[in-house]
Amino acid sequence: MASLKEIVQISVNTSIHYVTQVKVAGLKAASSVAMDIATNTLYWTNKAERVIYKSDLINGQRSQVIRDDLDSPEVIAIDWLAGNLYWADSGTDFIEVATVSGSRRKVLVHRNLGNVTSLALDMQSR
């Protein structure tokens, strides 16, 4: 999986589409990103550092959300309605969930994951 070093946003609400770079402090090698539209917070996995980060896109403040017991966090998804973060770790062979603050962490799946390349959440079947 490629590493992301910059993120851009494209304005689609106007007749002229603007592309602007999103300023994210410390974004060096993101494997996967997810956006919490309710809080304007970007989450990303960093396989090299074995950490899941978040950054407030208003003030640029970056912090670690999950840093313990990660091996190779590959992909990430967010349930912005419930405030939960989901990720797949190819090193531990887990799919896990925690709150967006990193609390209440729980293993959801731990067997024969293979190569997980994406996660999708069904927000309609709540």
Sequence and secondary structure as in RCSB ss.txt:
>XXXX:A:sequence
MASLKEIVQISVNTSIHYVTQVKVAGLKAASSVAMDIATNTLYWTNKAERVIYKSDLINGQRSQVIRDDLDSPEV
IAIDWLAGNLYWADSGTDFIEVATVSGSRRKVLVHRNLGNVTSLALDMQSR
>XXXX:A:secstr
   B  EEEE  SSSS  EEEE  TT S BSEEEEETTTTEEEEEETTTTEEEEEETTT  EEEEE SS S EEE
EEEETTTTEEEEEETTTTEEEEEETTS S EEEE S           STT 
